[in-house]
Amino acid sequence: MPQKGSLVYVEGYGEFIYYGGIFVKSNNPEIMLKVKSEESNDEYGKEIITIPLEEFYEKRVYPNE
């Protein structure tokens, strides 16, 4: 898992900042990512998306260095 605040690339979505993992009520783990905003001075952006942990394990999310 990347460290919180790390830049990651999500295939099919683009570049995000890794925020952490969550567990939804249906017990399906998800990863939280914050939208990287170039318009904002806030390095974490404003919006958060979630993707299934399965996609992380399928190597769809990886460090963007």
C-alpha positions as CSV (number, residue, x, y, z in Angstrom):
1,M,0.0,0.0,0.0
2,P,1.2,3.5,-0.7
3,Q,1.7,6.0,2.1
4,K,-1.1,8.5,2.8
5,G,-0.4,11.6,0.7
6,S,1.5,9.7,-2.0
7,L,0.9,10.4,-5.7
8,V,-0.7,7.4,-7.5
9,Y,-1.9,6.7,-11.0
10,V,-5.2,4.9,-11.5
11,E,-5.6,3.2,-14.9
12,G,-8.7,4.6,-16.5
13,Y,-9.0,7.5,-14.0
14,G,-5.7,9.4,-13.9
15,E,-3.5,10.9,-11.2
16,F,-4.6,11.1,-7.6
17,I,-3.3,11.4,-4.1
18,Y,-3.7,8.2,-2.0
19,Y,-5.8,8.9,1.1
20,G,-6.4,5.5,2.6
21,G,-8.6,2.5,2.8
22,I,-12.2,2.2,4.0
23,F,-14.7,-0.5,4.6
24,V,-18.3,0.1,3.4
25,K,-21.4,-1.4,5.1
26,S,-21.5,-4.3,2.6
27,N,-18.0,-5.4,3.8
28,N,-16.4,-4.6,0.5
29,P,-13.1,-2.8,1.1
30,E,-12.4,0.3,-0.9
31,I,-9.5,2.6,-1.4
32,M,-10.0,6.4,-1.0
33,L,-8.3,8.7,-3.4
34,K,-8.3,12.5,-3.5
35,V,-8.4,14.3,-6.8
36,K,-5.2,16.2,-7.4
37,S,-6.2,19.8,-8.1
38,E,-3.9,22.2,-9.9
39,E,-6.2,25.1,-9.3
40,S,-6.2,24.8,-5.5
41,N,-3.3,25.6,-3.1
42,D,-4.5,22.6,-1.1
43,E,-2.2,19.8,-2.1
44,Y,-4.9,17.2,-1.5
45,G,-7.5,18.8,-3.7
46,K,-11.2,18.9,-2.8
47,E,-12.9,15.7,-4.1
48,I,-12.5,12.1,-2.9
49,I,-13.3,9.0,-5.0
50,T,-13.3,5.4,-3.9
51,I,-12.4,2.3,-5.9
52,P,-12.7,-1.3,-4.9
53,L,-9.7,-2.9,-3.2
54,E,-9.9,-5.6,-5.9
55,E,-8.8,-3.1,-8.5
56,F,-5.8,-2.2,-6.3
57,Y,-4.8,-5.8,-6.1
58,E,-5.2,-6.1,-9.9
59,K,-2.4,-3.5,-10.1
60,R,-4.7,-0.8,-11.5
61,V,-3.3,1.6,-8.9
62,Y,0.4,2.2,-8.6
63,P,2.9,4.9,-7.5
64,N,3.3,7.8,-9.8
65,E,7.0,8.7,-9.6
